[in-house]
Amino acid sequence: MPMISYVRFSIRTMRSGFTDNITIRPQAPREIEEAWWWYESRREGLGDDFVLCVEESFEKISRDPKLYSVVHKKIRRAMIRRFPYGVLYFIEKDEIVVFHSSRNPN
């Protein structure tokens, strides 16, 4: 599967500099890309809208890591605006570790 959306996502986030304190584990970009393809196949441009909403969540997490509630032990979930997905992450020392993006089963 081409990494079109992930490359775009990575370039945007690195340029804006808000991910200096965020580590993204390998499975999260794959899941974001799969969701991008799924939404893009439904309507052209919808995948890009999804990625923009994910980026917005990353920005919010970076600005205020404790903004979102703890859902299990030290794991927090930021729900993605407009889409049934959440970004799961935890705070470790001075770093925010994003390890998963999950689809809301509802």
C-alpha angles and dihedrals in degrees: 000000000000116000094226097133095039093051090049090046093049094048093050095048095046092050094051091050096218093121095065089111097035125091115195115206117222099254095056097066091048091054092046090051093048089052090047091055092046094051093041090054089055096050131353110253095019091100090055090049088053092052091048090053091049089051089050089054091050090052091052092047090049093049095045114010093182093054093100127063126256108250099180129009102309097342118115129193127212111195115222113241113246094003134080093242135105133198112228116206144150135210116240117180105305095340134088112214117203107196106162146014112208135197116232106242091215 
